[in-house]
Amino acid sequence: MPVVDLALLMEAAAGRAARFVVVRLGSRKAALAVEGVAGIATVSPETLAGVPPLLCKTQADIVGTVGALDKELLLVLETARVLPEEIWRSLGPMEAG
């Protein structure tokens, strides 16, 4: 299973991954290495409308490499969003992660 360190992808510096979030890529899966998981919440499409894409600050060469290796994984990462703190607070209590 491919593993992507999100801190490395977003900041070009290795993160301190302590958890893995598994995402489905069609019939396959990939793991996202993250520092932690705060919880699980459902976010409406309207809430995400003005939120920046996860890869907006990523270096183009890193995105290009991910795309060359795995186009389905790149599609998942491109559709992900970075949620600002005010949106997290508005979600209220979340299910345990």
Short mmCIF file of the C-alpha atoms (twelve columns), coordinates in Angstrom:
data_MODEL
# 
_entry.id   MODEL 
# 
loop_
_atom_site.group_PDB 
_atom_site.id 
_atom_site.type_symbol 
_atom_site.label_atom_id 
_atom_site.label_alt_id 
_atom_site.label_comp_id 
_atom_site.label_asym_id 
_atom_site.label_seq_id 
_atom_site.Cartn_x 
_atom_site.Cartn_y 
_atom_site.Cartn_z 
_atom_site.pdbx_PDB_model_num 
ATOM 1  C CA . MET A 1  0.000   0.000  0.000   1 
ATOM 2  C CA . PRO A 2  1.461   3.405  -0.936  1 
ATOM 3  C CA . VAL A 3  1.998   5.820  1.973   1 
ATOM 4  C CA . VAL A 4  2.097   9.615  1.567   1 
ATOM 5  C CA . ASP A 5  3.513   11.822 4.341   1 
ATOM 6  C CA . LEU A 6  1.138   14.802 4.226   1 
ATOM 7  C CA . ALA A 7  3.547   17.105 6.074   1 
ATOM 8  C CA . LEU A 8  6.234   16.382 3.498   1 
ATOM 9  C CA . LEU A 9  3.773   16.855 0.656   1 
ATOM 10 C CA . MET A 10 2.441   20.174 1.968   1 
ATOM 11 C CA . GLU A 11 5.564   21.732 3.479   1 
ATOM 12 C CA . ALA A 12 8.482   19.932 1.829   1 
ATOM 13 C CA . ALA A 13 9.723   18.887 5.299   1 
ATOM 14 C CA . ALA A 14 9.301   15.505 6.940   1 
ATOM 15 C CA . GLY A 15 6.542   15.436 9.531   1 
ATOM 16 C CA . ARG A 16 6.224   13.455 12.725  1 
ATOM 17 C CA . ALA A 17 3.694   10.925 11.545  1 
ATOM 18 C CA . ALA A 18 2.047   9.032  14.369  1 
ATOM 19 C CA . ARG A 19 -1.116  7.833  12.589  1 
ATOM 20 C CA . PHE A 20 -2.160  6.547  9.194   1 
ATOM 21 C CA . VAL A 21 -5.436  7.422  7.488   1 
ATOM 22 C CA . VAL A 22 -6.413  4.917  4.818   1 
ATOM 23 C CA . VAL A 23 -8.225  6.235  1.731   1 
ATOM 24 C CA . ARG A 24 -9.880  4.289  -1.062  1 
ATOM 25 C CA . LEU A 25 -8.571  4.768  -4.600  1 
ATOM 26 C CA . GLY A 26 -11.134 2.889  -6.640  1 
ATOM 27 C CA . SER A 27 -10.417 -0.774 -5.892  1 
ATOM 28 C CA . ARG A 28 -7.110  0.048  -4.158  1 
ATOM 29 C CA . LYS A 29 -6.115  1.836  -0.956  1 
ATOM 30 C CA . ALA A 30 -3.402  4.293  0.103   1 
ATOM 31 C CA . ALA A 31 -2.319  5.532  3.524   1 
ATOM 32 C CA . LEU A 32 -1.797  9.143  4.500   1 
ATOM 33 C CA . ALA A 33 0.791   9.572  7.272   1 
ATOM 34 C CA . VAL A 34 -0.378  12.307 9.665   1 
ATOM 35 C CA . GLU A 35 0.590   13.645 13.094  1 
ATOM 36 C CA . GLY A 36 -2.801  12.795 14.533  1 
ATOM 37 C CA . VAL A 37 -6.505  12.393 13.934  1 
ATOM 38 C CA . ALA A 38 -8.793  14.761 15.846  1 
ATOM 39 C CA . GLY A 39 -11.958 12.878 14.959  1 
ATOM 40 C CA . ILE A 40 -14.369 12.128 12.161  1 
ATOM 41 C CA . ALA A 41 -16.985 14.626 11.008  1 
ATOM 42 C CA . THR A 42 -19.253 15.158 8.026   1 
ATOM 43 C CA . VAL A 43 -18.712 18.492 6.286   1 
ATOM 44 C CA . SER A 44 -21.262 19.854 3.811   1 
ATOM 45 C CA . PRO A 45 -20.179 20.785 0.281   1 
ATOM 46 C CA . GLU A 46 -21.345 24.362 0.971   1 
ATOM 47 C CA . THR A 47 -18.882 24.635 3.866   1 
ATOM 48 C CA . LEU A 48 -16.040 23.502 1.608   1 
ATOM 49 C CA . ALA A 49 -16.863 25.957 -1.188  1 
ATOM 50 C CA . GLY A 50 -14.432 28.675 -0.062  1 
ATOM 51 C CA . VAL A 51 -11.822 26.453 1.562   1 
ATOM 52 C CA . PRO A 52 -8.400  26.193 -0.116  1 
ATOM 53 C CA . PRO A 53 -7.310  22.913 -1.706  1 
ATOM 54 C CA . LEU A 54 -4.914  20.701 0.266   1 
ATOM 55 C CA . LEU A 55 -2.264  20.985 -2.443  1 
ATOM 56 C CA . CYS A 56 -2.464  24.776 -2.914  1 
ATOM 57 C CA . LYS A 57 0.924   25.400 -1.227  1 
ATOM 58 C CA . THR A 58 2.628   22.257 -2.461  1 
ATOM 59 C CA . GLN A 59 5.667   22.384 -4.698  1 
ATOM 60 C CA . ALA A 60 4.704   21.586 -8.290  1 
ATOM 61 C CA . ASP A 61 7.476   19.022 -8.739  1 
ATOM 62 C CA . ILE A 62 6.200   16.996 -5.765  1 
ATOM 63 C CA . VAL A 63 2.645   17.047 -7.122  1 
ATOM 64 C CA . GLY A 64 3.954   16.033 -10.546 1 
ATOM 65 C CA . THR A 65 5.830   13.089 -9.056  1 
ATOM 66 C CA . VAL A 66 2.772   11.864 -7.153  1 
ATOM 67 C CA . GLY A 67 0.699   12.187 -10.329 1 
ATOM 68 C CA . ALA A 68 3.231   10.266 -12.384 1 
ATOM 69 C CA . LEU A 69 3.297   7.442  -9.832  1 
ATOM 70 C CA . ASP A 70 -0.409  7.253  -9.013  1 
ATOM 71 C CA . LYS A 71 -3.069  9.334  -10.765 1 
ATOM 72 C CA . GLU A 72 -5.917  8.060  -8.551  1 
ATOM 73 C CA . LEU A 73 -4.024  9.084  -5.414  1 
ATOM 74 C CA . LEU A 74 -3.351  12.519 -6.899  1 
ATOM 75 C CA . LEU A 75 -7.074  12.915 -7.641  1 
ATOM 76 C CA . VAL A 76 -7.923  12.171 -3.977  1 
ATOM 77 C CA . LEU A 77 -5.295  14.659 -2.754  1 
ATOM 78 C CA . GLU A 78 -6.398  17.349 -5.220  1 
ATOM 79 C CA . THR A 79 -10.013 17.136 -4.042  1 
ATOM 80 C CA . ALA A 80 -9.062  17.318 -0.337  1 
ATOM 81 C CA . ARG A 81 -9.400  20.640 1.461   1 
ATOM 82 C CA . VAL A 82 -7.542  22.402 4.268   1 
ATOM 83 C CA . LEU A 83 -10.082 23.283 6.952   1 
ATOM 84 C CA . PRO A 84 -9.408  26.488 8.880   1 
ATOM 85 C CA . GLU A 85 -9.757  26.463 12.677  1 
ATOM 86 C CA . GLU A 86 -13.139 28.258 12.606  1 
ATOM 87 C CA . ILE A 87 -14.671 25.442 10.543  1 
ATOM 88 C CA . TRP A 88 -13.301 22.819 12.960  1 
ATOM 89 C CA . ARG A 89 -14.897 24.707 15.875  1 
ATOM 90 C CA . SER A 90 -18.212 24.972 14.035  1 
ATOM 91 C CA . LEU A 91 -18.367 21.187 13.583  1 
ATOM 92 C CA . GLY A 92 -18.759 20.641 17.316  1 
ATOM 93 C CA . PRO A 93 -18.007 17.256 18.917  1 
ATOM 94 C CA . MET A 94 -16.658 14.621 16.543  1 
ATOM 95 C CA . GLU A 95 -16.626 10.847 16.615  1 
ATOM 96 C CA . ALA A 96 -13.420 9.385  18.035  1 
ATOM 97 C CA . GLY A 97 -10.758 8.937  15.343  1 
# 
